[in-house]
Amino acid sequence: MPKRQVVVDYGLCEANAICMGINAEVFDLDDDDTLHILKPDITPETERDILEAVRRCPRQALSIVETD
């Protein structure tokens, strides 16, 4: 059964941290303004926040992909 994960397009990401403000356990911005996805797998507990972060990203740098 495929899993769903959130991924970031670093060519689009402006490191504005809106996603981190939605869920700091999934998204983290380091001191160099690089976004890290700490928990990329979408779970029932994180799905709502991840969908909100994808929707609210001003550069649409976040997306959801299916993995094997």
C-alpha positions in Angstrom: 0.0 0.0 0.0 1.5 3.3 -1.0 2.3 5.9 1.6 1.8 9.6 1.2 4.6 12.1 2.1 5.1 15.8 2.0 8.0 17.1 0.0 9.5 20.5 -0.6 10.7 22.0 -3.8 13.8 23.9 -2.7 13.8 25.9 -6.0 10.5 27.5 -4.9 10.8 27.6 -1.1 11.4 31.1 0.3 11.8 29.8 3.9 9.0 32.1 5.2 8.2 29.5 7.9 4.4 29.5 7.5 4.5 25.7 7.4 6.6 25.7 10.6 4.0 27.9 12.3 1.3 25.4 11.4 3.2 22.3 12.7 6.8 22.6 14.1 6.9 18.9 14.7 6.8 18.3 10.9 8.5 21.4 9.5 11.7 23.0 10.8 13.6 26.0 9.6 17.3 26.0 10.5 19.7 28.9 11.2 20.6 29.0 7.5 16.9 29.4 6.5 16.7 25.9 5.0 13.5 24.1 5.5 13.7 20.5 6.8 10.8 18.1 6.8 11.2 16.2 10.1 8.3 13.8 9.6 7.5 13.5 5.9 5.1 10.6 6.2 1.5 11.7 6.4 -0.3 10.1 9.3 -3.8 10.6 10.7 -2.3 12.9 13.3 -0.4 15.1 10.9 -2.7 15.0 7.8 -4.8 18.1 8.6 -1.8 20.3 9.4 0.2 19.1 6.4 -2.7 19.8 4.0 -3.1 23.2 5.6 0.6 23.9 5.1 0.5 22.8 1.5 -2.5 25.1 0.9 -1.1 28.1 2.7 2.5 28.0 1.2 2.8 31.3 -0.7 5.2 29.8 -3.3 3.5 26.4 -3.5 6.8 24.8 -2.6 5.1 22.0 -0.7 3.4 19.0 -2.3 2.2 15.5 -1.4 3.6 12.5 -3.2 2.8 8.8 -3.0 5.7 6.4 -2.3 6.0 2.6 -2.4 
